[in-house]
């Protein structure tokens, strides 16, 4: 029997911390994590199936739009 596919998406910080507390559920699903690419999240790829988005903050919207457009 195939495992159901689940996509977990969150920003870095508290939301990611809460999501990782669901680790015991990951083995029940064909899961994939999506979060922002920061120095703190790079190590996640060693333990989880994860993809990264460009990190951006609301306090520097112009820089984020530029980074996101050319990433």
PyMOL commands that set and color helices and strands:
alter all, ss='L'
color gray80, all
select helices_A, chain A and resi 14-20+23-26+42-46+58-69
alter helices_A, ss='H'
color red, helices_A
select strands_A, chain A and resi 5-9+30-36+50-53
alter strands_A, ss='S'
color yellow, strands_A
deselect
rebuild
show_as cartoon
